[in-house]
Amino acid sequence: MHIQKRIVVSDTIDDSVPKSSSVIEQKTHKCWRRFMNERAVERAYVPTSHEHAANCLTHGCLIIPSWIAAQRLLLHAKTPAQYWSSIIYGNALIFLFSFSTFFHCSCFHPTYKLLLRPTQTISTSFTVALVWIMSALGITYQTIYHERYKFLETCFYVIVGVFPAIVIIDMTDHTGILELAIGGLVFLLGIFFFKCDGIIPFAHAIWHCFVFFGAAIHYYAIYTYLLVPTISSNEFYSKR
């Protein structure tokens, strides 16, 4: 009788182990899902509230710095061409972070999201015709197909980012090309996280950080080599 009781007790203990571990796994899974939803299949990925906040903050905190950066470009413009180039590029920076922030803030309410989505193209009002077309195609695709053809969507973004670099072929002075290439590489590396919604927590916010670093490197190249050709790296950082 004593032996049988011991066996029963041991069986009870063995049964309780997987139950407790499963409870821990469920709690861990529930806690983890605060920061990431399941990956979307042929539909738009729905970020968690934490991801929504991160998406808004990562670009929202850059609106004022981008305005200050645009003012610095205008301050150092010496010719009409530099002046208008500074206006276009500076406004593009401001619009980039502003409309990105407004768009992600609107995601908290689906109706606002639909109303503000067309405004994404306004920030490209001074760009070449191809960028206009690719932006419209990208927005139309995202509205209709969502996540169905993710690879095609990624190709659209790559073409928009890389195509303007074709002017390098006709350039005689290649000063600053290294910085432009590094900035472009940063954008391309960020695409990995852009495609990882539902796989890596805060993937889109990480993609926003890559956009910031790529834009910062390009800004440094334009400010240093186009507007202030004689400035050194130390002088650039001392004036900031």
C-alpha positions in Angstrom: 0.0 0.0 0.0 2.8 2.4 0.9 4.5 1.7 -2.5 1.3 2.4 -4.4 0.8 5.7 -2.6 4.3 6.8 -3.5 3.7 6.0 -7.1 0.5 8.0 -7.2 2.3 11.0 -5.6 5.1 10.8 -8.1 2.6 10.7 -11.0 0.9 13.7 -9.6 4.2 15.6 -9.4 5.1 14.6 -13.0 1.7 15.8 -14.3 2.0 19.2 -12.5 5.4 20.0 -14.1 4.2 20.5 -17.7 1.1 22.4 -16.4 3.2 24.9 -14.5 5.6 25.3 -17.4 2.7 25.8 -19.8 1.3 28.5 -17.6 4.6 30.3 -17.5 4.9 30.0 -21.3 1.4 31.5 -21.7 2.2 34.4 -19.4 5.4 35.0 -21.2 3.7 34.8 -24.6 1.0 37.2 -23.4 3.5 39.7 -22.1 5.6 39.5 -25.3 2.5 40.1 -27.4 2.2 43.6 -25.9 5.1 44.6 -28.1 4.3 42.7 -31.3 1.2 41.2 -33.0 1.0 38.1 -35.2 2.4 38.5 -38.7 -0.2 39.7 -41.2 -1.1 37.3 -44.1 -2.4 39.1 -47.1 -3.6 42.0 -45.0 -2.2 45.1 -43.4 -0.1 44.5 -40.2 -1.8 46.0 -37.2 0.8 47.3 -34.7 0.4 47.1 -31.0 -0.2 50.3 -28.9 3.4 50.2 -27.9 4.5 49.9 -31.5 2.2 52.7 -32.5 3.8 55.0 -29.9 7.3 54.0 -31.1 6.4 54.7 -34.7 5.1 58.1 -33.8 8.0 59.1 -31.5 10.9 57.9 -33.7 10.0 60.4 -36.4 7.9 62.9 -34.4 11.0 63.9 -32.4 12.8 64.8 -35.6 10.4 67.4 -37.0 11.9 70.3 -35.1 15.5 69.2 -35.7 14.8 68.9 -39.4 13.4 72.4 -39.5 16.6 73.7 -37.8 18.7 71.7 -40.3 16.7 73.3 -43.2 17.4 76.8 -41.8 21.1 76.0 -41.6 21.1 75.1 -45.3 19.5 78.4 -46.2 21.9 80.3 -44.0 24.9 79.0 -45.9 23.4 79.2 -49.4 25.5 81.6 -51.5 24.0 81.4 -55.0 20.4 81.2 -56.2 20.8 77.6 -57.2 22.0 76.7 -53.7 19.2 78.7 -52.2 16.4 76.9 -54.1 18.1 73.6 -53.6 18.2 74.2 -49.9 14.5 75.1 -49.9 13.6 72.0 -51.8 15.8 69.6 -49.8 15.0 71.3 -46.4 11.3 71.1 -47.0 11.6 67.5 -48.1 13.2 66.7 -44.8 10.5 68.5 -42.8 7.7 66.9 -44.9 9.3 63.4 -44.6 9.3 63.3 -40.8 6.1 65.4 -40.4 3.9 63.3 -42.7 5.3 60.1 -41.4 4.4 61.1 -37.9 0.9 62.3 -38.9 0.3 59.1 -40.8 1.3 56.9 -37.9 -0.7 59.0 -35.4 -3.7 58.6 -37.6 -3.4 54.8 -37.4 -5.0 55.0 -34.0 -8.3 55.6 -35.8 -9.0 53.9 -39.1 -11.1 56.7 -40.5 -8.3 59.3 -40.0 -5.9 56.9 -41.6 -7.9 56.8 -44.8 -8.3 60.5 -44.9 -4.6 61.3 -44.4 -3.1 58.6 -46.6 -3.2 60.7 -49.8 -1.2 63.5 -48.1 1.8 61.3 -48.2 2.4 62.3 -51.8 2.4 66.1 -51.0 6.0 65.9 -49.6 7.3 64.9 -53.0 5.9 67.9 -54.8 9.3 69.1 -56.0 10.8 65.7 -57.0 11.2 64.2 -60.4 8.3 62.6 -62.2 9.4 59.0 -61.6 9.4 59.5 -57.9 5.9 60.9 -58.1 4.8 57.9 -60.1 6.5 55.3 -57.8 5.0 57.0 -54.7 1.5 56.9 -56.2 1.9 53.2 -57.2 3.3 52.4 -53.8 0.4 54.0 -51.9 -2.2 52.5 -54.3 -0.7 49.1 -53.9 -0.6 49.4 -50.1 -4.3 50.5 -50.0 -5.5 47.7 -52.3 -3.3 44.7 -51.7 -1.7 45.4 -48.2 0.8 42.5 -47.5 -0.1 40.3 -50.4 2.9 41.1 -52.6 5.5 42.3 -50.0 8.4 41.8 -52.3 7.0 44.1 -55.0 6.2 46.7 -52.4 9.9 46.6 -51.2 11.1 47.0 -54.8 9.0 50.2 -55.2 10.7 51.7 -52.2 14.2 50.7 -53.4 13.6 52.2 -56.8 12.4 55.5 -55.2 15.5 55.6 -53.1 18.1 54.5 -55.6 16.9 56.0 -58.9 17.9 59.6 -58.2 21.5 58.4 -57.8 21.7 57.8 -61.5 22.9 61.4 -61.9 26.3 60.3 -60.6 27.0 59.0 -64.1 27.2 62.6 -65.5 29.0 64.1 -62.5 32.6 65.3 -63.0 33.3 66.0 -59.4 32.7 62.9 -57.2 33.4 64.7 -53.9 31.0 63.4 -51.2 30.0 60.3 -53.2 31.2 58.1 -50.4 28.8 59.7 -47.9 26.0 59.5 -50.3 26.7 55.8 -50.9 26.9 55.1 -47.1 23.6 56.8 -46.6 22.0 54.8 -49.3 23.4 51.6 -47.9 21.9 52.5 -44.5 18.5 52.9 -46.2 18.9 49.5 -47.9 19.9 47.8 -44.7 16.8 49.2 -43.0 14.6 47.4 -45.5 15.3 44.2 -43.6 13.4 45.6 -40.6 10.8 47.1 -42.8 9.9 43.6 -43.9 9.9 42.1 -40.4 6.6 43.4 -39.0 5.2 40.6 -36.9 8.6 38.9 -36.7 10.7 41.4 -34.8 9.1 43.7 -32.1 9.2 47.4 -33.0 10.5 46.4 -36.5 8.9 49.5 -38.2 10.3 51.8 -35.5 13.8 50.4 -36.1 13.2 51.0 -39.8 12.5 54.7 -38.9 15.8 54.9 -37.1 17.6 53.7 -40.2 15.8 56.3 -42.2 17.0 59.0 -39.8 20.6 57.8 -39.9 20.5 57.6 -43.7 19.0 61.1 -44.0 21.6 62.5 -41.5 24.5 61.1 -43.5 23.1 62.6 -46.7 22.5 65.9 -45.0 26.1 66.0 -43.8 27.3 65.3 -47.4 25.1 68.1 -48.8 26.0 70.6 -46.1 29.7 69.9 -46.2 30.5 69.4 -49.9 27.7 71.4 -51.7 27.1 74.4 -49.5 30.3 74.8 -47.6 33.0 73.1 -49.7 35.9 74.2 -47.6 34.5 73.2 -44.2 36.1 70.4 -42.3 34.4 67.7 -40.3 35.5 69.3 -37.0 34.2 72.7 -38.1 30.9 71.1 -39.1 30.3 69.5 -35.7 31.5 72.6 -33.8 28.8 74.7 -35.6 26.0 72.4 -34.7 
